[in-house]
Amino acid sequence: MNPRDPRINGQRLKSTIEELARIGGTPGGGMHRLSLSDADKKARDLFVQWLREIDLEISIDEMGNIFGEKPGEKADLPMVLSGSHLDTQPFGGRFDGILGVTGALEALRVLRESRIETRRTVAIVNWTDEEGTRFPPAMLGSGVWAGRFDRDWAYSRPDVQGKKFGEELERIGYRGQAPARKRPVHAYFEYHIEQGPVLEKIGKRIGVPKGILGITWYDVWVEGKANQAGPTPMDARNDALVAAAEMVLKVNELPAKMGGNMVTTVGEIYNAPNSRNIIPDRVRFTVDIRSWDDSLKKRAAEGCPARMEVIWDIPHTVFDLNLVQRVEKTARQLGYSDHSMVSGAGHDAAYVNQVAPTAMIFVPSMGGRSHVEVENTAWEDCEAGANVLLHCLLESANE
Ligand SMILES: [Zn+2]
């Protein structure tokens, strides 16, 4: 690649990420910016201001997804799109999602200051509620946009306090006018931290995922009989928490038992009445099952005796081969080492991939840690991945 070809301003990318990290930042150096919270509103306001500063055409849809477009010479051709999400996990990290939004923003800033025009429109997006922590399921914004979820169903989703997605979207002023409906997209690139240990371990800079594991989320309810902890003999109990504990161990044993590429997690548990001297009578816990093999994922849940509800189910994603090869080729042209892999984490790219050619770009996560406050990625790696994104966008936008 010609050394005079445009490059990302790594310093500016760093300060953009640091500025966003102050909105909902935690004392432990992480982020607590749940979807549609006051902090989310503040981050959105700043993001919209940045889009305005580079003269993008801004639109906000009914799901609060924010788009900024730099019109191409042939505005009627399907656009090239890139972005990710600005919401975070509770006590999550500074890079998850944010790197993909700020990387795309930086690419658009470079196009503008270098006066680079493209044949197709290049657009950036911030998807709403990617994490799904506050309003499950995950990827609600891109899911509605891609036609996988109904808009009004999404509006009705409650958080743990019973507040509805639609009301909270309205409250923070981001229920937009544009229909939350897919538009023709020529190519979608999502830039993201790996969130796993592989790239760091093998010493490679750019991860090139060929797809994303399928994910199923369950809620499991276990019922017992509440009673006084003292007078009730051990053989006369119906303890819901003990039953749930046995199930949690079974969930953990599933991957080893079933073989194949699968991971299972119980991450959330509610115990009632949650009192030290009452035998628990109601427990709800979550199960997260992921596999490249969708049938394995389905079989894992068969034969469970408790009441169980599927909260979310998305089959495994196979990205567009041409775009995946473009990411790999661009990384090599820029002189970065690369590695072909699969994403264990879910991304908006999974839904966009159902309606448009899609690929992702990964950079290493230090210590393989993510969804935690210590989540970190070297600034040089942030810059490298953004350069790959910039040149993938340019090539696709001139097709
Ligand atoms: Zn993410």
Residues whose N, C-alpha, C, O or C-beta is under 5 A from the ligand:
A	BS01	ZN	D96 G97
